[in-house]
């Protein structure tokens, strides 16, 4: 027969109740223990930092959203030192958008660069479109430049 611990007076239900209370407390406290900051494009559209379409990734401040005002499109993005998450606010229908992650800061062509189409020309939607560019897991190097290019 299992006896209740001596430091709890009463029946075995007391230590079970305290165990459940401790587990609930740990679960409630763990919500604030995550090291992830939330970024909202809807909540902070005015606080984004305007940047050109070609930018040096090593000089961007951490935890901020950035806005590109190109003649053919307007977009906001967030860069977490690996992946890019963004929102295309507006673009001209005959232009698409390519993300060019560059090996060099100057974004000169290199075989180590990564290009991804985030919006195709003549294909809707033309506004309020979410996009993401994931960093390939097998790469052994980091990108130093980022460029958003229009494509016809």
N, CA and C atoms as an extended XYZ file, in Angstrom:
456
Properties=species:S:1:pos:R:3:atomname:S:1:resname:S:1:resid:I:1 pbc="F F F"
N         0.831       -1.168        0.000 N   UNK     1
C         0.000        0.000        0.000 CA  UNK     1
C         0.888        1.248        0.000 C   UNK     1
N         0.501        2.252       -0.796 N   UNK     2
C         1.265        3.494       -0.896 CA  UNK     2
C         0.756        4.464        0.164 C   UNK     2
N         1.677        4.977        0.954 N   UNK     3
C         1.317        5.934        2.000 CA  UNK     3
C         1.586        7.345        1.493 C   UNK     3
N         0.748        8.307        1.871 N   UNK     4
C         1.007        9.687        1.453 CA  UNK     4
C         2.268       10.217        2.122 C   UNK     4
N         2.946       11.155        1.490 N   UNK     5
C         4.148       11.722        2.107 CA  UNK     5
C         3.817       12.353        3.455 C   UNK     5
N         4.815       12.360        4.366 N   UNK     6
C         4.585       12.847        5.726 CA  UNK     6
C         4.411       14.362        5.787 C   UNK     6
N         4.927       15.100        4.806 N   UNK     7
C         4.820       16.554        4.877 CA  UNK     7
C         3.457       17.059        4.424 C   UNK     7
N         2.557       16.190        3.932 N   UNK     8
C         1.177       16.552        3.625 CA  UNK     8
C         0.281       15.924        4.685 C   UNK     8
N        -0.520       16.734        5.289 N   UNK     9
C        -1.455       16.155        6.256 CA  UNK     9
C        -2.744       15.804        5.537 C   UNK     9
N        -3.390       14.780        5.938 N   UNK    10
C        -4.660       14.410        5.331 CA  UNK    10
C        -4.520       13.211        4.430 C   UNK    10
N        -5.373       13.148        3.420 N   UNK    11
C        -5.446       11.982        2.552 CA  UNK    11
C        -4.530       12.122        1.350 C   UNK    11
N        -4.546       11.104        0.519 N   UNK    12
C        -3.728       11.128       -0.697 CA  UNK    12
C        -4.254       12.130       -1.711 C   UNK    12
N        -5.472       12.581       -1.572 N   UNK    13
C        -6.032       13.555       -2.512 CA  UNK    13
C        -5.326       14.897       -2.401 C   UNK    13
N        -4.777       15.224       -1.229 N   UNK    14
C        -4.085       16.500       -1.048 CA  UNK    14
C        -2.849       16.606       -1.935 C   UNK    14
N        -2.004       15.603       -1.943 N   UNK    15
C        -0.793       15.705       -2.752 CA  UNK    15
C        -1.100       15.642       -4.236 C   UNK    15
N        -2.176       14.974       -4.627 N   UNK    16
C        -2.580       14.972       -6.036 CA  UNK    16
C        -3.071       16.350       -6.449 C   UNK    16
N        -3.812       17.008       -5.583 N   UNK    17
C        -4.312       18.349       -5.865 CA  UNK    17
C        -3.158       19.338       -5.998 C   UNK    17
N        -2.185       19.226       -5.119 N   UNK    18
C        -1.028       20.120       -5.183 CA  UNK    18
C        -0.209       19.839       -6.435 C   UNK    18
N        -0.077       18.591       -6.816 N   UNK    19
C         0.649       18.238       -8.035 CA  UNK    19
C        -0.018       18.843       -9.267 C   UNK    19
N        -1.334       18.764       -9.345 N   UNK    20
C        -2.071       19.358      -10.468 CA  UNK    20
C        -1.908       20.873      -10.467 C   UNK    20
N        -1.967       21.504       -9.303 N   UNK    21
C        -1.808       22.956       -9.209 CA  UNK    21
C        -0.418       23.386       -9.664 C   UNK    21
N         0.611       22.635       -9.284 N   UNK    22
C         1.978       22.958       -9.703 CA  UNK    22
C         2.126       22.813      -11.216 C   UNK    22
N         1.553       21.769      -11.786 N   UNK    23
C         1.619       21.570      -13.242 CA  UNK    23
C         0.918       22.704      -13.981 C   UNK    23
N        -0.226       23.137      -13.496 N   UNK    24
C        -0.935       24.254      -14.126 CA  UNK    24
C        -0.146       25.549      -14.006 C   UNK    24
N         0.506       25.760      -12.878 N   UNK    25
C         1.317       26.953      -12.699 CA  UNK    25
C         2.506       26.957      -13.658 C   UNK    25
N         3.154       25.819      -13.817 N   UNK    26
C         4.290       25.726      -14.744 CA  UNK    26
C         3.829       25.983      -16.170 C   UNK    26
N         2.694       25.441      -16.553 N   UNK    27
C         2.176       25.663      -17.904 CA  UNK    27
C         1.840       27.133      -18.128 C   UNK    27
N         1.230       27.792      -17.152 N   UNK    28
C         0.871       29.205      -17.294 CA  UNK    28
C         2.110       30.083      -17.349 C   UNK    28
N         3.133       29.751      -16.599 N   UNK    29
C         4.356       30.547      -16.588 CA  UNK    29
C         5.183       30.326      -17.847 C   UNK    29
N         5.019       29.200      -18.507 N   UNK    30
C         5.833       28.910      -19.689 CA  UNK    30
C         5.418       29.739      -20.894 C   UNK    30
N         4.221       30.321      -20.903 N   UNK    31
C         3.794       31.157      -22.027 CA  UNK    31
C         4.718       32.355      -22.205 C   UNK    31
N         5.198       32.916      -21.110 N   UNK    32
C         6.080       34.073      -21.194 CA  UNK    32
C         7.547       33.672      -21.277 C   UNK    32
N         7.847       32.405      -21.273 N   UNK    33
C         9.229       31.941      -21.281 CA  UNK    33
C         9.787       31.749      -22.686 C   UNK    33
N         8.951       31.834      -23.717 N   UNK    34
C         9.444       31.655      -25.073 CA  UNK    34
C        10.313       32.833      -25.478 C   UNK    34
N        11.320       32.585      -26.305 N   UNK    35
C        12.224       33.645      -26.740 CA  UNK    35
C        11.865       34.126      -28.136 C   UNK    35
N        10.605       34.067      -28.497 N   UNK    36
C        10.153       34.485      -29.821 CA  UNK    36
C         9.353       35.766      -29.677 C   UNK    36
N         9.738       36.796      -30.444 N   UNK    37
C         8.979       38.038      -30.462 CA  UNK    37
C         7.971       37.980      -31.594 C   UNK    37
N         6.775       38.462      -31.337 N   UNK    38
C         5.750       38.491      -32.369 CA  UNK    38
C         5.914       39.753      -33.208 C   UNK    38
N         5.765       39.607      -34.517 N   UNK    39
C         5.830       40.725      -35.438 CA  UNK    39
C         4.517       40.770      -36.185 C   UNK    39
N         3.894       41.934      -36.218 N   UNK    40
C         2.604       42.073      -36.875 CA  UNK    40
C         2.690       43.167      -37.926 C   UNK    40
N         2.371       42.821      -39.176 N   UNK    41
C         2.345       43.819      -40.235 CA  UNK    41
C         1.104       44.694      -40.116 C   UNK    41
N         0.014       44.156      -39.601 N   UNK    42
C        -1.219       44.922      -39.456 CA  UNK    42
C        -1.139       45.882      -38.276 C   UNK    42
N        -0.467       45.477      -37.225 N   UNK    43
C        -0.417       46.289      -36.020 CA  UNK    43
C         0.585       47.437      -36.137 C   UNK    43
N         1.666       47.233      -36.861 N   UNK    44
C         2.713       48.243      -36.951 CA  UNK    44
C         3.031       48.646      -38.393 C   UNK    44
N         2.045       49.020      -39.219 N   UNK    45
C         2.387       49.391      -40.590 CA  UNK    45
C         3.128       50.720      -40.678 C   UNK    45
N         2.915       51.607      -39.721 N   UNK    46
C         3.536       52.924      -39.777 CA  UNK    46
C         4.969       52.872      -39.249 C   UNK    46
N         5.282       51.899      -38.417 N   UNK    47
C         6.593       51.826      -37.784 CA  UNK    47
C         7.649       51.133      -38.632 C   UNK    47
N         7.314       50.738      -39.853 N   UNK    48
C         8.307       50.062      -40.686 CA  UNK    48
C         9.348       51.071      -41.170 C   UNK    48
N        10.556       50.582      -41.363 N   UNK    49
C        11.677       51.416      -41.788 CA  UNK    49
C        11.759       51.378      -43.307 C   UNK    49
N        11.699       52.531      -43.988 N   UNK    50
C        11.832       52.520      -45.450 CA  UNK    50
C        13.270       52.187      -45.862 C   UNK    50
N        13.400       51.246      -46.788 N   UNK    51
C        14.707       50.832      -47.292 CA  UNK    51
C        14.626       50.735      -48.818 C   UNK    51
N        15.767       50.817      -49.510 N   UNK    52
C        15.743       50.605      -50.963 CA  UNK    52
C        15.514       49.135      -51.291 C   UNK    52
N        15.276       48.848      -52.566 N   UNK    53
C        15.016       47.456      -52.945 CA  UNK    53
C        16.278       46.598      -52.859 C   UNK    53
N        17.449       47.203      -52.876 N   UNK    54
C        18.713       46.481      -52.676 CA  UNK    54
C        19.291       46.931      -51.340 C   UNK    54
N        19.531       45.975      -50.435 N   UNK    55
C        19.953       46.346      -49.085 CA  UNK    55
C        21.016       45.371      -48.574 C   UNK    55
N        21.894       45.885      -47.722 N   UNK    56
C        22.926       45.089      -47.061 CA  UNK    56
C        22.311       44.475      -45.803 C   UNK    56
N        22.197       43.156      -45.763 N   UNK    57
C        21.542       42.482      -44.638 CA  UNK    57
C        22.310       42.613      -43.330 C   UNK    57
N        23.611       42.804      -43.402 N   UNK    58
C        24.406       42.885      -42.180 CA  UNK    58
C        24.183       44.191      -41.428 C   UNK    58
N        23.577       45.182      -42.075 N   UNK    59
C        23.363       46.482      -41.433 CA  UNK    59
C        21.917       46.713      -41.010 C   UNK    59
N        21.042       45.737      -41.233 N   UNK    60
C        19.645       45.905      -40.830 CA  UNK    60
C        19.505       45.696      -39.326 C   UNK    60
N        18.729       46.549      -38.649 N   UNK    61
C        18.494       46.319      -37.214 CA  UNK    61
C        17.601       45.107      -36.998 C   UNK    61
N        17.811       44.417      -35.890 N   UNK    62
C        17.041       43.201      -35.599 CA  UNK    62
C        15.657       43.546      -35.060 C   UNK    62
N        14.690       42.696      -35.398 N   UNK    63
C        13.348       42.823      -34.847 CA  UNK    63
C        12.516       43.941      -35.428 C   UNK    63
N        12.873       44.470      -36.576 N   UNK    64
C        12.133       45.569      -37.199 CA  UNK    64
C        11.511       45.097      -38.504 C   UNK    64
N        10.473       45.800      -38.946 N   UNK    65
C         9.895       45.556      -40.266 CA  UNK    65
C        10.401       46.642      -41.202 C   UNK    65
N        10.547       46.279      -42.473 N   UNK    66
C        11.104       47.183      -43.471 CA  UNK    66
C        10.125       47.314      -44.629 C   UNK    66
N        10.099       48.490      -45.252 N   UNK    67
C         9.193       48.726      -46.368 CA  UNK    67
C         9.985       49.149      -47.592 C   UNK    67
N         9.671       48.514      -48.727 N   UNK    68
C        10.279       48.838      -50.014 CA  UNK    68
C         9.221       49.532      -50.859 C   UNK    68
N         9.509       50.772      -51.271 N   UNK    69
C         8.619       51.532      -52.150 CA  UNK    69
C         9.263       51.603      -53.529 C   UNK    69
N         9.013       50.609      -54.333 N   UNK    70
C         9.549       50.518      -55.692 CA  UNK    70
C         8.514       51.115      -56.636 C   UNK    70
N         8.903       51.643      -57.790 N   UNK    71
C         7.897       52.180      -58.724 CA  UNK    71
C         6.860       51.153      -59.179 C   UNK    71
N         7.192       49.853      -59.142 N   UNK    72
C         6.268       48.819      -59.618 CA  UNK    72
C         5.577       48.046      -58.496 C   UNK    72
N         6.033       48.197      -57.268 N   UNK    73
C         5.402       47.472      -56.154 CA  UNK    73
C         5.732       48.146      -54.825 C   UNK    73
N         4.909       47.835      -53.820 N   UNK    74
C         5.138       48.267      -52.436 CA  UNK    74
C         4.994       47.033      -51.560 C   UNK    74
N         6.000       46.773      -50.742 N   UNK    75
C         5.935       45.606      -49.859 CA  UNK    75
C         6.618       45.899      -48.536 C   UNK    75
N         6.239       45.122      -47.522 N   UNK    76
C         6.892       45.147      -46.220 CA  UNK    76
C         7.429       43.755      -45.934 C   UNK    76
N         8.559       43.696      -45.228 N   UNK    77
C         9.112       42.391      -44.884 CA  UNK    77
C         9.802       42.445      -43.527 C   UNK    77
N         9.990       41.261      -42.971 N   UNK    78
C        10.698       41.062      -41.713 CA  UNK    78
C        11.771       40.017      -41.972 C   UNK    78
N        12.985       40.284      -41.518 N   UNK    79
C        14.108       39.369      -41.712 CA  UNK    79
C        14.627       38.945      -40.351 C   UNK    79
N        14.637       37.639      -40.074 N   UNK    80
C        15.079       37.130      -38.769 CA  UNK    80
C        16.473       36.504      -38.831 C   UNK    80
N        17.305       36.993      -39.731 N   UNK    81
C        18.677       36.521      -39.966 CA  UNK    81
C        18.744       35.175      -40.668 C   UNK    81
N        17.629       34.618      -41.038 N   UNK    82
C        17.594       33.401      -41.852 CA  UNK    82
C        16.469       33.482      -42.872 C   UNK    82
N        15.252       33.632      -42.421 N   UNK    83
C        14.078       33.613      -43.289 CA  UNK    83
C        13.526       35.023      -43.474 C   UNK    83
N        12.754       35.182      -44.558 N   UNK    84
C        12.101       36.455      -44.851 CA  UNK    84
C        10.600       36.211      -44.889 C   UNK    84
N         9.863       37.034      -44.167 N   UNK    85
C         8.406       36.986      -44.173 CA  UNK    85
C         7.916       38.372      -44.548 C   UNK    85
N         6.925       38.444      -45.433 N   UNK    86
C         6.493       39.760      -45.864 CA  UNK    86
C         5.085       39.804      -46.395 C   UNK    86
N         4.685       41.013      -46.758 N   UNK    87
C         3.354       41.287      -47.263 CA  UNK    87
C         3.487       42.246      -48.437 C   UNK    87
N         2.959       41.843      -49.591 N   UNK    88
C         2.945       42.710      -50.767 CA  UNK    88
C         1.682       43.549      -50.678 C   UNK    88
N         1.840       44.869      -50.538 N   UNK    89
C         0.679       45.744      -50.414 CA  UNK    89
C         0.053       46.046      -51.766 C   UNK    89
N         0.910       46.299      -52.741 N   UNK    90
C         0.403       46.700      -54.051 CA  UNK    90
C         1.478       46.407      -55.096 C   UNK    90
N         1.035       46.015      -56.291 N   UNK    91
C         1.971       45.859      -57.403 CA  UNK    91
C         1.222       46.042      -58.709 C   UNK    91
N         1.950       46.468      -59.722 N   UNK    92
C         1.346       46.628      -61.048 CA  UNK    92
C         1.137       45.249      -61.658 C   UNK    92
N        -0.011       45.026      -62.313 N   UNK    93
C        -0.342       43.679      -62.808 CA  UNK    93
C         0.664       43.082      -63.792 C   UNK    93
N         1.315       43.901      -64.602 N   UNK    94
C         2.214       43.317      -65.601 CA  UNK    94
C         3.610       43.013      -65.053 C   UNK    94
N         3.820       43.260      -63.756 N   UNK    95
C         5.120       42.990      -63.143 CA  UNK    95
C         4.994       41.949      -62.034 C   UNK    95
N         5.959       41.055      -61.988 N   UNK    96
C         6.089       40.120      -60.880 CA  UNK    96
C         7.223       40.585      -59.986 C   UNK    96
N         7.489       39.828      -58.942 N   UNK    97
C         8.552       40.206      -58.003 CA  UNK    97
C         9.429       38.984      -57.724 C   UNK    97
N        10.737       39.209      -57.803 N   UNK    98
C        11.727       38.180      -57.478 CA  UNK    98
C        12.511       38.633      -56.251 C   UNK    98
N        12.714       37.715      -55.308 N   UNK    99
C        13.599       37.960      -54.167 CA  UNK    99
C        14.962       37.392      -54.531 C   UNK    99
N        15.981       38.224      -54.400 N   UNK   100
C        17.346       37.824      -54.718 CA  UNK   100
C        18.169       37.913      -53.433 C   UNK   100
N        18.462       36.771      -52.820 N   UNK   101
C        19.355       36.725      -51.659 CA  UNK   101
C        20.775       36.578      -52.188 C   UNK   101
N        21.626       37.538      -51.848 N   UNK   102
C        22.945       37.650      -52.464 CA  UNK   102
C        24.055       37.184      -51.525 C   UNK   102
N        25.035       36.521      -52.115 N   UNK   103
C        26.217       36.093      -51.374 CA  UNK   103
C        27.070       37.301      -51.006 C   UNK   103
N        27.145       38.286      -51.910 N   UNK   104
C        27.897       39.517      -51.672 CA  UNK   104
C        26.949       40.645      -51.294 C   UNK   104
N        27.447       41.610      -50.526 N   UNK   105
C        26.626       42.747      -50.103 CA  UNK   105
C        26.189       43.615      -51.268 C   UNK   105
N        27.000       43.668      -52.313 N   UNK   106
C        26.684       44.506      -53.472 CA  UNK   106
C        25.663       43.856      -54.397 C   UNK   106
N        25.297       42.617      -54.141 N   UNK   107
C        24.326       41.847      -54.935 CA  UNK   107
C        24.770       41.629      -56.376 C   UNK   107
N        26.079       41.558      -56.612 N   UNK   108
C        26.537       41.190      -57.946 CA  UNK   108
C        26.269       39.701      -58.147 C   UNK   108
N        26.068       39.294      -59.385 N   UNK   109
C        25.700       37.910      -59.706 CA  UNK   109
C        26.761       36.927      -59.218 C   UNK   109
N        26.283       35.829      -58.653 N   UNK   110
C        27.160       34.818      -58.098 CA  UNK   110
C        26.428       33.486      -58.144 C   UNK   110
N        27.122       32.373      -58.377 N   UNK   111
C        26.434       31.077      -58.392 CA  UNK   111
C        25.893       30.655      -57.024 C   UNK   111
N        26.325       31.313      -55.949 N   UNK   112
C        25.849       30.981      -54.605 CA  UNK   112
C        24.579       31.738      -54.225 C   UNK   112
N        24.106       32.621      -55.098 N   UNK   113
C        22.903       33.410      -54.812 CA  UNK   113
C        21.655       32.541      -54.851 C   UNK   113
N        20.604       33.026      -54.218 N   UNK   114
C        19.309       32.348      -54.215 CA  UNK   114
C        18.265       33.312      -54.757 C   UNK   114
N        17.533       32.880      -55.784 N   UNK   115
C        16.453       33.690      -56.346 CA  UNK   115
C        15.151       32.919      -56.227 C   UNK   115
N        14.109       33.621      -55.799 N   UNK   116
C        12.797       32.999      -55.660 CA  UNK   116
C        11.730       33.977      -56.131 C   UNK   116
N        10.800       33.483      -56.941 N   UNK   117
C         9.683       34.297      -57.417 CA  UNK   117
C         8.616       34.306      -56.329 C   UNK   117
N         8.235       35.510      -55.877 N   UNK   118
C         7.185       35.607      -54.858 CA  UNK   118
C         5.873       36.105      -55.452 C   UNK   118
N         5.927       36.662      -56.669 N   UNK   119
C         4.707       37.080      -57.364 CA  UNK   119
C         4.975       36.996      -58.861 C   UNK   119
N         4.117       36.289      -59.582 N   UNK   120
C         4.284       36.133      -61.024 CA  UNK   120
C         3.561       37.262      -61.758 C   UNK   120
N         4.116       37.697      -62.903 N   UNK   121
C         3.434       38.742      -63.668 CA  UNK   121
C         2.112       38.232      -64.246 C   UNK   121
N         1.137       39.120      -64.305 N   UNK   122
C        -0.192       38.845      -64.868 CA  UNK   122
C        -0.968       37.792      -64.081 C   UNK   122
N        -0.566       37.490      -62.859 N   UNK   123
C        -1.261       36.495      -62.043 CA  UNK   123
C        -1.750       37.181      -60.766 C   UNK   123
N        -3.080       37.173      -60.536 N   UNK   124
C        -3.580       37.789      -59.300 CA  UNK   124
C        -3.183       36.947      -58.089 C   UNK   124
N        -3.239       37.449      -56.894 N   UNK   125
C        -3.692       38.772      -56.462 CA  UNK   125
C        -2.591       39.811      -56.630 C   UNK   125
N        -3.017       41.056      -56.733 N   UNK   126
C        -2.085       42.160      -56.959 CA  UNK   126
C        -1.834       42.973      -55.694 C   UNK   126
N        -2.488       42.642      -54.611 N   UNK   127
C        -2.281       43.357      -53.350 CA  UNK   127
C        -2.652       42.477      -52.179 C   UNK   127
N        -2.157       42.832      -50.999 N   UNK   128
C        -2.414       42.121      -49.743 CA  UNK   128
C        -2.075       40.628      -49.850 C   UNK   128
N        -0.874       40.338      -50.323 N   UNK   129
C        -0.419       38.961      -50.504 CA  UNK   129
C         0.746       38.676      -49.560 C   UNK   129
N         0.640       37.618      -48.770 N   UNK   130
C         1.718       37.214      -47.867 CA  UNK   130
C         2.734       36.371      -48.635 C   UNK   130
N         4.017       36.535      -48.314 N   UNK   131
C         5.059       35.699      -48.914 CA  UNK   131
C         6.090       35.331      -47.847 C   UNK   131
N         6.802       34.256      -48.106 N   UNK   132
C         7.904       33.859      -47.228 CA  UNK   132
C         8.995       33.212      -48.071 C   UNK   132
N        10.214       33.433      -47.659 N   UNK   133
C        11.381       32.826      -48.301 CA  UNK   133
C        12.165       32.136      -47.195 C   UNK   133
N        12.217       30.816      -47.259 N   UNK   134
C        12.904       30.023      -46.236 CA  UNK   134
C        14.365       29.822      -46.621 C   UNK   134
N        15.225       29.881      -45.638 N   UNK   135
C        16.645       29.637      -45.841 CA  UNK   135
C        16.861       28.148      -46.075 C   UNK   135
N        17.551       27.759      -47.146 N   UNK   136
C        17.803       26.332      -47.389 CA  UNK   136
C        18.664       25.726      -46.272 C   UNK   136
N        18.257       24.583      -45.771 N   UNK   137
C        18.921       23.972      -44.618 CA  UNK   137
C        20.321       23.461      -44.923 C   UNK   137
N        20.598       23.073      -46.154 N   UNK   138
C        21.875       22.437      -46.458 CA  UNK   138
C        23.001       23.435      -46.740 C   UNK   138
N        22.723       24.734      -46.764 N   UNK   139
C        23.763       25.721      -47.061 CA  UNK   139
C        24.704       25.901      -45.879 C   UNK   139
N        25.991       26.079      -46.199 N   UNK   140
C        27.013       26.258      -45.171 CA  UNK   140
C        27.475       27.707      -45.071 C   UNK   140
N        26.760       28.636      -45.694 N   UNK   141
C        27.151       30.044      -45.677 CA  UNK   141
C        25.915       30.908      -45.466 C   UNK   141
N        26.153       32.181      -45.166 N   UNK   142
C        25.080       33.148      -44.932 CA  UNK   142
C        25.028       34.129      -46.098 C   UNK   142
N        23.845       34.683      -46.335 N   UNK   143
C        23.685       35.710      -47.353 CA  UNK   143
C        23.963       37.074      -46.731 C   UNK   143
N        24.538       37.990      -47.540 N   UNK   144
C        24.884       39.312      -47.033 CA  UNK   144
C        24.086       40.425      -47.686 C   UNK   144
N        23.390       40.129      -48.775 N   UNK   145
C        22.606       41.152      -49.455 CA  UNK   145
C        21.224       40.640      -49.806 C   UNK   145
N        20.302       41.575      -49.997 N   UNK   146
C        18.925       41.247      -50.352 CA  UNK   146
C        18.445       42.257      -51.373 C   UNK   146
N        17.755       41.747      -52.396 N   UNK   147
C        17.257       42.626      -53.449 CA  UNK   147
C        15.891       42.128      -53.906 C   UNK   147
N        14.953       43.058      -54.057 N   UNK   148
C        13.641       42.761      -54.624 CA  UNK   148
C        13.619       43.333      -56.034 C   UNK   148
N        13.402       42.465      -57.029 N   UNK   149
C        13.470       42.871      -58.429 CA  UNK   149
C        12.126       42.684      -59.121 C   UNK   149
N        11.736       43.644      -59.974 N   UNK   150
C        10.535       43.424      -60.787 CA  UNK   150
C        10.878       42.544      -61.985 C   UNK   150
N         9.920       41.746      -62.429 N   UNK   151
C        10.119       40.885      -63.589 CA  UNK   151
C         8.874       40.974      -64.460 C   UNK   151
N         9.088       41.003      -65.789 N   UNK   152
C         7.948       41.059      -66.717 CA  UNK   152
C         7.694       39.722      -67.339 C   UNK   152
